[in-house]
Amino acid sequence: MAKVMLEQVTKQFGNVVAVNNVTLDIPDKQFTVLVGPSGCGKTTALRLIAGLEEATSGNIYIGDRIVNDVAPKDRDIAMVFQNYALYPHMSVYDNMAFGLRLRKYPRAEIDRRVKEAAEMLGIQELLGRKPKQLSGGQRQRVALGRAIVREPQVFLMDEPLSNLDAKLRVQTRAEIKKLHARLQTTTIYVTHDQVEAMTMGDRIVVMKDGVVQQVDSPLNLYEKPANLFVAGFIGSPAMNFLEAKLAKQDGRMFVDGGVFRAEVPREYIPKLAEWEGRSVIFGIRPEDIHDRALVQSTDGAAVVRATVDVHEPLGSDVILYLTAGEHSIVARVDARSQARMGQTAEVVLDMKKMHVFNPDTHAAIL
């Protein structure tokens, strides 16, 4: 087991900066997820830790050892790839044992490790099969097993679930978390799927254009995003962003969106005082918007009249795509809602869950 640290690490490919001055401290035994859109630098960061890419500048530590000039095979890491990378001509047993044989482990030790890992992953009965005889989920377990038998200091996982169907992805996600709880090995996991990141990570690193935007727990990322990008990336459906002004009247403050005027809770006024009379970006998550017909009290909330453009029933709740003046709003409301396409509906904004962003820097104000 070991901590991993990146110290002002930059990686350039010609004129393209894939990873830009990233400093990151990943404690021992932690499950850390690197998340962001395609091209944000998360896989490059993982490959730098693995030694598959050489850093342009900065230092990489695994444990207390600087590994910039250490070959991948000597870094004591194990990597699980998106495409499984199994040898098609070898059995499951041989695929899992191959790395240990290269390192000249005794036969009895190899057998013990392979069988222990197979039992842990529930693939004991597949050890004699070839990869082509396995389903996608089984191949993924074999790839995990091959990493586990190494008993490395660090697991590196590069979008390992992206080839699985939705149901199997949820199941395997839970298995990886259980596996981490059991092995307590430092794990760095790369994904573009924010739901995967939120459900799996002890800590999440959100990246954009090679730059770390925020490092935090899943709950803090959701409740206290550092900027507009993080707020829009974390959460499904994405947070609503509405152009508005902050107006003050009789000691009360309002978010003035033209077609709606929502009162700001008193406890937030001190943080927003310097923005009085100025334009801001008002943020509200779809799940913090409710159908007024189903809300018993609207105290401390704002009511908005809007036209329903799209009605998407999901069983437990309904996604409504609304238009209020020039604003497009997405709401996730109770399944009992009677709002239908083409109709006018009244929705309630829970202002205690409001967010406010600087329209110029996109940094969070509240």
C-alpha positions as CSV (number, residue, x, y, z in Angstrom):
1,M,0.0,0.0,0.0
2,A,1.2,3.5,-0.8
3,K,0.2,7.1,-1.3
4,V,0.5,8.7,-4.7
5,M,1.6,12.3,-5.2
6,L,1.8,14.4,-8.3
7,E,3.8,17.6,-7.8
8,Q,3.3,20.3,-10.5
9,V,3.1,17.7,-13.2
10,T,2.8,18.9,-16.8
11,K,2.6,16.7,-20.0
12,Q,2.8,18.3,-23.4
13,F,2.4,16.6,-26.8
14,G,3.9,19.1,-29.1
15,N,1.9,22.3,-28.6
16,V,-0.9,20.5,-26.9
17,V,-0.9,20.6,-23.0
18,A,-2.7,17.4,-22.0
19,V,-1.9,17.8,-18.2
20,N,-1.3,21.3,-17.0
21,N,0.6,21.9,-13.7
22,V,-1.3,19.3,-11.7
23,T,-0.6,18.9,-8.0
24,L,-2.5,16.0,-6.4
25,D,-2.1,14.1,-3.1
26,I,-3.8,10.7,-3.0
27,P,-3.6,9.2,0.5
28,D,-2.8,5.5,1.1
29,K,-5.8,3.1,0.8
30,Q,-8.1,5.8,-0.8
31,F,-10.3,5.2,-3.8
32,T,-9.8,8.3,-5.9
33,V,-11.7,8.9,-9.2
34,L,-10.4,11.2,-12.0
35,V,-13.5,12.4,-13.9
36,G,-14.1,14.8,-16.7
37,P,-15.1,15.0,-20.4
38,S,-13.1,13.4,-23.2
39,G,-9.8,15.1,-23.7
40,C,-9.6,16.6,-20.2
41,G,-6.3,14.8,-19.4
42,K,-7.5,12.2,-16.9
43,T,-6.2,9.2,-18.8
44,T,-2.9,10.9,-19.6
45,A,-2.6,11.6,-15.8
46,L,-3.1,7.9,-15.1
47,R,-0.6,6.9,-17.8
48,L,1.9,9.3,-16.2
49,I,1.5,7.6,-12.8
50,A,1.8,4.2,-14.5
51,G,5.0,5.2,-16.4
52,L,3.5,4.7,-19.8
53,E,4.0,8.4,-20.5
54,E,7.0,10.6,-19.4
55,A,6.2,13.9,-17.7
56,T,7.4,17.0,-19.4
57,S,7.9,18.6,-16.0
58,G,7.1,17.9,-12.3
59,N,7.6,14.9,-10.0
60,I,5.5,11.8,-9.4
61,Y,5.8,9.9,-6.2
62,I,4.6,6.4,-5.3
63,G,5.0,5.9,-1.6
64,D,8.1,7.9,-0.6
65,R,9.9,7.2,-3.9
66,I,10.1,9.5,-6.8
67,V,9.3,7.4,-9.9
68,N,9.9,9.7,-12.8
69,D,12.7,7.5,-14.2
70,V,11.4,4.2,-12.9
71,A,10.2,1.7,-15.5
72,P,6.5,0.8,-15.4
73,K,7.3,-2.8,-14.4
74,D,9.2,-1.6,-11.4
75,R,6.6,0.9,-10.0
76,D,4.7,-1.8,-8.2
77,I,1.4,-0.9,-9.8
78,A,-1.3,-2.9,-11.6
79,M,-3.4,-1.5,-14.4
80,V,-6.9,-2.5,-15.6
81,F,-7.6,-1.3,-19.1
82,Q,-10.8,-0.4,-20.9
83,N,-10.4,-3.2,-23.5
84,Y,-9.4,-5.9,-20.9
85,A,-6.2,-6.7,-22.9
86,L,-6.5,-10.5,-22.3
87,Y,-4.3,-13.0,-24.2
88,P,-6.9,-14.8,-26.4
89,H,-4.8,-18.1,-26.7
90,M,-4.4,-18.5,-22.9
91,S,-6.9,-19.8,-20.4
92,V,-8.3,-17.6,-17.6
93,Y,-5.9,-19.2,-15.2
94,D,-2.9,-18.5,-17.4
95,N,-4.0,-15.0,-18.1
96,M,-4.1,-14.3,-14.4
97,A,-0.8,-16.1,-13.7
98,F,1.2,-14.7,-16.6
99,G,2.6,-11.6,-14.8
100,L,3.6,-13.7,-11.8
101,R,5.4,-16.2,-14.0
102,L,7.4,-13.4,-15.6
103,R,8.5,-12.3,-12.2
104,K,9.6,-15.9,-11.4
105,Y,7.2,-16.5,-8.5
106,P,7.1,-20.1,-7.2
107,R,4.4,-22.3,-8.7
108,A,2.7,-22.9,-5.4
109,E,2.5,-19.1,-4.7
110,I,1.1,-18.4,-8.2
111,D,-1.5,-21.1,-7.7
112,R,-2.5,-19.7,-4.3
113,R,-2.8,-16.1,-5.5
114,V,-4.8,-17.0,-8.7
115,K,-7.3,-19.2,-6.8
116,E,-7.8,-16.7,-4.1
117,A,-8.4,-13.9,-6.6
118,A,-10.8,-16.2,-8.6
119,E,-12.8,-17.0,-5.5
120,M,-12.9,-13.3,-4.5
121,L,-14.3,-12.5,-8.0
122,G,-16.6,-15.5,-8.3
123,I,-14.8,-16.9,-11.4
124,Q,-13.4,-20.2,-9.9
125,E,-15.4,-22.2,-12.5
126,L,-14.0,-20.2,-15.4
127,L,-10.3,-20.8,-14.9
128,G,-10.1,-23.4,-17.7
129,R,-11.9,-21.3,-20.3
130,K,-10.5,-19.0,-23.0
131,P,-11.5,-15.3,-23.2
132,K,-13.7,-15.9,-26.3
133,Q,-15.9,-18.2,-24.2
134,L,-16.6,-15.5,-21.7
135,S,-19.1,-12.7,-21.5
136,G,-18.0,-9.0,-21.2
137,G,-18.6,-9.0,-17.5
138,Q,-16.6,-12.2,-17.0
139,R,-13.7,-10.8,-19.1
140,Q,-13.8,-7.7,-16.9
141,R,-13.5,-9.9,-13.8
142,V,-10.5,-11.7,-15.3
143,A,-8.8,-8.4,-16.0
144,L,-9.4,-7.4,-12.4
145,G,-8.2,-10.7,-11.2
146,R,-5.0,-10.4,-13.2
147,A,-4.4,-7.1,-11.4
148,I,-5.3,-8.4,-7.9
149,V,-2.9,-11.4,-8.0
150,R,0.0,-8.9,-8.3
151,E,-0.8,-7.6,-4.9
152,P,0.5,-4.2,-6.0
153,Q,0.9,-0.9,-4.0
154,V,-1.5,0.9,-6.3
155,F,-4.4,-0.1,-8.7
156,L,-4.8,2.0,-11.8
157,M,-8.1,1.6,-13.6
158,D,-8.8,3.2,-17.0
159,E,-12.6,3.3,-17.7
160,P,-12.8,-0.5,-16.9
161,L,-16.6,-0.6,-17.2
162,S,-17.2,1.4,-20.4
163,N,-17.6,-1.8,-22.5
164,L,-20.4,-3.3,-20.3
165,D,-24.1,-2.8,-20.6
166,A,-25.9,-0.6,-18.1
167,K,-27.1,-3.3,-15.8
168,L,-23.8,-5.1,-15.6
169,R,-22.0,-1.8,-15.1
170,V,-24.0,-1.1,-12.0
171,Q,-23.3,-4.6,-10.7
172,T,-19.6,-4.5,-11.4
173,R,-19.4,-1.0,-9.9
174,A,-20.6,-2.4,-6.6
175,E,-18.2,-5.4,-6.9
176,I,-15.2,-3.1,-7.4
177,K,-16.2,-1.0,-4.3
178,K,-16.5,-4.2,-2.2
179,L,-13.2,-5.4,-3.5
180,H,-11.5,-2.1,-2.5
181,A,-13.1,-2.3,1.0
182,R,-11.6,-5.8,1.3
183,L,-8.2,-5.2,-0.2
184,Q,-7.6,-1.6,1.1
185,T,-5.3,-0.9,-1.8
186,T,-4.8,2.6,-3.1
187,T,-6.9,2.9,-6.2
188,I,-7.0,5.5,-8.9
189,Y,-10.0,5.1,-11.2
190,V,-10.6,7.1,-14.5
191,T,-14.0,7.6,-15.9
192,H,-16.0,10.1,-18.0
193,D,-19.2,9.0,-16.2
194,Q,-20.1,11.4,-13.3
195,V,-22.6,8.9,-11.8
196,E,-19.8,6.3,-11.7
197,A,-17.5,8.8,-10.0
198,M,-20.1,9.9,-7.5
199,T,-21.0,6.3,-6.5
200,M,-17.5,4.9,-6.3
201,G,-15.1,7.5,-5.2
202,D,-14.0,8.4,-1.6
203,R,-12.6,11.5,-3.3
204,I,-13.2,12.9,-6.8
205,V,-10.8,14.9,-9.0
206,V,-12.7,16.9,-11.6
207,M,-10.6,17.8,-14.6
208,K,-11.1,20.1,-17.6
209,D,-8.5,20.9,-20.4
210,G,-5.7,19.3,-18.4
211,V,-6.4,21.4,-15.3
212,V,-7.8,20.2,-11.9
213,Q,-11.0,22.1,-11.3
214,Q,-11.9,20.7,-7.8
215,V,-10.8,17.9,-5.5
216,D,-13.5,16.9,-3.0
217,S,-15.8,14.3,-1.6
218,P,-18.8,13.4,-3.7
219,L,-21.2,15.2,-1.4
220,N,-19.2,18.4,-1.4
221,L,-18.9,18.4,-5.1
222,Y,-22.6,18.2,-5.4
223,E,-23.5,20.7,-2.7
224,K,-20.6,23.1,-3.0
225,P,-19.2,23.1,-6.6
226,A,-16.2,25.4,-7.0
227,N,-17.2,26.8,-10.4
228,L,-19.8,26.7,-13.2
229,F,-18.1,23.7,-14.9
230,V,-18.1,21.5,-11.8
231,A,-21.7,22.5,-11.0
232,G,-22.8,21.6,-14.6
233,F,-20.8,18.4,-14.8
234,I,-21.8,16.8,-11.5
235,G,-25.5,15.9,-11.3
236,S,-27.9,14.3,-13.7
237,P,-29.8,16.1,-15.2
238,A,-27.3,19.0,-15.1
239,M,-27.9,22.1,-13.0
240,N,-30.0,24.9,-14.5
241,F,-28.1,28.1,-15.1
242,L,-30.2,31.2,-15.5
243,E,-29.0,34.8,-16.2
244,A,-30.4,37.1,-13.5
245,K,-29.7,40.2,-11.3
246,L,-29.6,40.5,-7.6
247,A,-32.0,43.2,-6.4
248,K,-32.5,44.5,-2.8
249,Q,-35.7,46.0,-1.5
250,D,-36.8,46.8,2.1
251,G,-33.9,44.8,3.5
252,R,-34.7,41.7,1.4
253,M,-32.8,40.4,-1.5
254,F,-34.2,38.9,-4.7
255,V,-33.0,37.0,-7.7
256,D,-34.6,38.8,-10.6
257,G,-34.8,36.6,-13.7
258,G,-37.3,38.8,-15.5
259,V,-40.2,36.4,-15.6
260,F,-39.6,35.3,-12.0
261,R,-38.5,37.0,-8.8
262,A,-37.2,34.7,-6.1
263,E,-36.4,35.8,-2.6
264,V,-32.9,35.0,-1.3
265,P,-32.9,33.3,2.1
266,R,-31.7,35.8,4.8
267,E,-28.7,33.8,5.8
268,Y,-27.3,34.1,2.3
269,I,-27.6,37.9,2.0
270,P,-24.2,38.7,3.7
271,K,-22.3,36.6,1.1
272,L,-24.1,38.2,-1.8
273,A,-24.1,41.8,-0.5
274,E,-21.4,43.1,-2.8
275,W,-23.3,41.7,-5.8
276,E,-26.4,43.8,-5.2
277,G,-27.7,45.3,-8.5
278,R,-25.2,43.3,-10.5
279,S,-25.7,40.4,-13.0
280,V,-25.0,36.9,-11.8
281,I,-25.6,33.3,-13.0
282,F,-28.3,31.8,-10.8
283,G,-28.0,28.0,-10.4
284,I,-30.7,25.5,-9.3
285,R,-30.6,21.7,-9.6
286,P,-33.6,20.0,-11.3
287,E,-34.3,17.9,-8.2
288,D,-34.7,21.2,-6.2
289,I,-37.6,22.2,-8.4
290,H,-41.0,20.8,-7.5
291,D,-44.5,20.8,-9.0
292,R,-46.5,23.4,-7.1
293,A,-49.6,21.3,-7.1
294,L,-47.8,18.7,-5.0
295,V,-46.1,21.1,-2.5
296,Q,-48.0,21.7,0.7
297,S,-46.2,25.0,1.5
298,T,-44.3,27.5,-0.7
299,D,-42.7,29.4,2.3
300,G,-39.1,30.3,1.4
301,A,-39.6,29.1,-2.1
302,A,-40.2,30.9,-5.5
303,V,-43.0,30.1,-7.8
304,V,-42.4,30.1,-11.6
305,R,-45.0,29.8,-14.4
306,A,-43.6,27.9,-17.4
307,T,-44.7,26.0,-20.5
308,V,-44.0,22.3,-20.5
309,D,-42.0,21.5,-23.7
310,V,-41.1,17.8,-22.9
311,H,-42.5,15.3,-20.4
312,E,-40.2,12.3,-19.6
313,P,-41.7,9.8,-17.2
314,L,-39.0,7.7,-15.4
315,G,-41.2,5.7,-13.1
316,S,-40.2,7.1,-9.7
317,D,-40.2,10.7,-11.0
318,V,-40.7,12.8,-14.1
319,I,-38.3,15.0,-16.0
320,L,-39.9,18.2,-17.2
321,Y,-38.3,20.5,-19.8
322,L,-39.8,23.9,-19.3
323,T,-39.7,27.4,-20.9
324,A,-40.2,30.5,-18.8
325,G,-39.7,33.6,-20.9
326,E,-36.2,33.3,-22.3
327,H,-35.1,30.7,-19.7
328,S,-35.0,27.0,-20.4
329,I,-35.5,25.0,-17.1
330,V,-35.2,21.3,-16.4
331,A,-37.1,20.0,-13.4
332,R,-37.1,16.5,-11.8
333,V,-40.5,16.3,-10.1
334,D,-42.6,13.7,-8.4
335,A,-44.2,11.0,-10.6
336,R,-47.7,12.1,-9.5
337,S,-47.3,15.4,-11.4
338,Q,-50.1,16.1,-13.8
339,A,-48.0,18.5,-15.9
340,R,-48.2,17.6,-19.6
341,M,-46.6,18.7,-22.8
342,G,-48.0,22.0,-24.2
343,Q,-49.6,23.0,-20.9
344,T,-48.6,25.8,-18.5
345,A,-47.3,24.5,-15.1
346,E,-46.3,26.2,-11.9
347,V,-43.0,25.0,-10.4
348,V,-41.5,25.9,-7.0
349,L,-37.7,26.6,-6.7
350,D,-36.2,25.6,-3.3
351,M,-34.1,28.7,-2.7
352,K,-32.3,27.1,0.2
353,K,-30.6,25.0,-2.4
354,M,-29.7,27.9,-4.7
355,H,-26.3,28.6,-6.2
356,V,-24.8,31.8,-7.5
357,F,-21.8,32.2,-9.9
358,N,-19.7,35.0,-11.2
359,P,-20.7,35.6,-14.8
360,D,-17.1,36.6,-15.8
361,T,-14.9,34.2,-13.9
362,H,-17.5,31.4,-13.5
363,A,-16.3,30.9,-9.9
364,A,-18.9,30.1,-7.3
365,I,-20.1,33.0,-5.2
366,L,-22.6,31.0,-3.1
